[in-house]
Amino acid sequence: MEASPTTPERGGLAGLPAWVLGLIPIAVIAVAVVALIAFDGPGLGERNGVPVEELVVERTTLRPGEIELTVRNDGPDPVSIEQVSVNDAYQPFTGAGEVGRLGSTDVTIPYPWVEGEAYEIFLLTSTGGTVEAPIEVAAETPSIDLGFLGLMALLGIYVGIIPVSIGMIWLPFLRRVGPTAIRALIAFTVGLLAFLGVDALLEGVEIANDGPQAFGGAALVFLGAGASYLALVGADVFMRRRRARAEGEGASGSHLAMLIAIGIGLHNLGEGLAIGSSYAAGALALGAFLVVGFALHNTTEGLAIVAPLANSQPRLGRLLALGLIAGAPAVLGAWIGAAAYNPSVVSFLFGAGVGAIAQVIVQLMPQLRRRGVSGLDGPAVAGLVAGIFVMYATGLLVSA
């Protein structure tokens, strides 16, 4: 007869709570790191050779008789700015000195610049390296006061809330059409969102590549996309569980409309960033052009929100809430772009918009298929193509 295995006595580590066992490896790692720092990192001394100097100009501010550059050290070694040249002539400056890794400084150059003129600015480091900071068209940077922030809020309303609300007026029309037309319009919505997602991804990567790379560069876009996607997936599971108790399985129209509004809101946050940063940089003509273009561009987004509501009777208050969720982030984006523009933060926010849009598309795709048909039929394909084409055509209005 085979002896049964004996149960080991609970003692030593086995007797500790599970959370303590989980913390033990973390504590060991912490002790190793502290020891490495205490012994001054043996074997990990300073690099030999010429220092690596990488400076990035994050922001250029023009005031009467003064140019200010916000510079960040994007490299592994400290950098010292020794000289500043404007149009091939060395100029006095203040606010420089040694800039540590990931640190930033404001370089102020007293200079009688002329509005409308172009200027070539070079920063010379202690090792002889140069950093370019060209000004294509000089214009005074607006001061960030309550009046300017009010203007940004007004522009955000013009770009986000009003166009989206106008597009939502399509709801009565959607209630009169048949199921085939509804599927085509939902496919149209997917086409709109797909174009918005690709556009936000390309814009975010471009901004990231032009900004500091030490914080992750283009990886910030994908990090923001992943974080946003997973956050919305978690929120979607939570909302489904609550709804399933009363309505059974499946995504309701109001649930999908809310997800679409969130995705569009994050995208409009990026549009607000573009408008605010353009005005803050003094590119007033470009800023006004963006306002007009985005306003026309965003009218179709209201249709995307109400398409899943065609077979329901939402209250006016809920429709207003959806419009605010989709459009109001443009106001916040305009404020951020005007007052605290940072390429790394902006790249992450664009990525968040991409992730939100991707999650919404995943939610909508099952509704494009006709019952009993595995693939997409003609109306669905036509809706997809039409959505992409409309966004492309209205997007031409904001091509700088």
C-alpha positions, -999 to +999 in steps of 0.1 A: +000+000+000+014+033-011+020+059+017+001+091+013+022+123+010+024+142+042+014+178+044+045+200+051+045+218+084+038+255+082+070+272+092+096+295+080+086+315+049+056+293+043+040+307+074+042+343+062+012+361+047+010+362+009+016+399+007+048+396+027+061+369+003+053+392-026+073+421-010+104+401-003+118+402-039+111+439-040+129+444-008+160+425-020+161+446-052+158+478-031+187+467-009+208+459-040+201+494-055+210+511-022+242+492-020+251+501-055+246+538-048+264+536-014+295+521-031+293+548-058+284+523-085+317+502-089+323+494-125+298+520-136+319+551-136+317+581-159+320+575-196+353+583-214+355+603-245+337+635-258+305+644-239+273+638-258+254+671-261+219+671-272+197+702-267+161+706-279+144+740-282+109+733-268+094+768-271+102+802-286+087+833-270+089+867-286+084+899-266+092+935-277+130+937-279+135+902-265+136+865-276+133+837-251+141+801-258+131+772-236+158+746-240+159+711-226+189+687-223+179+656-242+213+638-238+231+619-211+257+645-202+254+680-188+255+708-214+268+744-210+256+771-234+284+795-240+273+817-269+242+827-288+242+838-324+213+857-342+217+861-379+254+853-378+261+879-351+269+870-315+245+884-289+244+888-251+221+865-233+210+855-198+196+825-181+220+798-195+247+779-176+251+742-172+219+722-179+218+687-164+202+656-180+165+661-186+168+696-172+156+728-189+165+765-189+152+797-204+177+816-226+168+853-229+183+873-257+178+911-258+173+917-295+153+943-315+135+918-337+112+931-364+077+916-369+074+895-401+111+890-405+129+856-403+158+849-379+185+822-377+194+815-341+222+792-330+232+781-295+269+772-291+278+748-264+311+745-245+324+718-268+316+738-300+283+721-308+255+741-322+217+740-318+194+756-343+164+776-333+151+793-365+122+818-364+104+817-398+081+847-392+086+868-361+055+878-343+049+888-307+038+860-285+004+868-268+006+872-230-012+845-211-038+864-191-075+859-183-085+876-215-063+853-237-075+822-218-111+834-224-104+837-261-090+801-261-121+789-243-143+806-269-123+791-298-126+757-281-163+761-280-164+770-317-142+741-327-156+714-304-190+719-287-209+738-314-199+716-345-205+684-326-239+696-314-249+706-349-239+671-362-262+655-335-292+672-351-291+642-375-308+620-348-344+626-360-334+616-396-317+584-383-349+573-366-368+574-400-344+552-420-343+514-421-318+489-406-297+488-437-292+525-437-284+524-400-256+499-406-243+520-434-242+550-412-225+531-384-200+520-410-197+557-419-189+564-382-162+537-382-147+553-413-147+587-396-131+573-365-105+553-384-093+584-402-092+603-370-072+576-353-046+574-381-044+612-383-039+615-345-012+588-346+008+605-374+004+639-357+016+626-323+046+608-338+056+639-357+054+661-326+073+634-305+101+632-331+105+670-330+106+671-292+128+656-265+137+620-270+149+613-235+113+609-222+105+583-248+099+602-280+074+584-303+071+557-277+050+581-257+024+581-284+020+543-282+022+543-244-007+568-243-026+547-269-021+515-248-030+531-215-061+548-230-072+515-247-069+494-216-086+521-194-116+521-217-117+483-219-118+483-181-145+509-180-164+490-207-164+458-187-176+477-156-205+493-176-215+460-193-217+442-159-240+469-145-261+469-176-263+431-179-281+429-146-311+447-161-309+444-198-290+412-206-260+408-228-249+431-257-238+467-260-266+492-259-268+522-282-264+547-253-233+527-241-217+529-276-226+566-280-208+573-247-177+554-258-177+573-292-181+606-274-151+598-251-130+588-281-139+619-301-134+641-270-098+629-266-092+636-303-107+671-300-083+676-271-055+673-296-071+697-320-074+722-291-037+718-284-029+726-321-050+758-320-037+770-286-001+764-294-005+782-328-019+813-311+007+812-283+035+810-309+021+841-327+009+822-358-024+840-356-033+834-393-026+797-389-046+796-357-076+812-373-074+788-403-073+759-379-104+771-361-124+773-393-111+740-407-116+721-375-151+735-370-163+722-404-143+690-399-159+682-366-196+686-376-195+650-389-184+638-355-219+646-341-234+622-366-210+595-354-222+600-318-259+597-325-257+569-351-260+542-324-290+560-308-312+557-338-334+530-322-335+546-287-352+576-271-324+594-253-333+624-231-322+659-240-300+660-210-281+629-221-276+643-256-262+675-242-239+655-219-226+635-249-220+667-268-200+682-240-180+651-235-170+651-272-166+688-276-155+704-243-120+688-244-111+712-272-113+740-247-090+722-223-066+715-252-066+752-263-057+762-227-029+736-224-015+745-259-015+782-251-002+782-216+018+751-210+027+735-243+051+705-239+059+682-268+062+651-246+028+657-228+011+665-262+025+633-278+011+612-249-023+629-252-025+623-289-017+587-282-045+586-257-069+598-284-057+570-307-062+543-281-097+556-273-107+556-309-093+521-315-114+508-286-146+524-300-140+509-334-136+474-318-170+480-301-187+491-334-174+465-358-199+437-348-228+461-358-215+464-394-223+428-402-258+418-414-273+390-393-263+356-408-235+371-430-198+367-419-183+395-439-193+431-448-220+437-474-222+465-499-238+492-477-213+486-449-183+489-473-198+520-489-203+536-455-167+529-445-153+544-477-176+574-475-165+581-438-129+580-447-134+602-478-154+628-459-128+631-432-101+633-458-119+660-477-127+681-447-092+675-434-078+694-464-093+725-449-068+723-420-037+713-441-011+740-433 
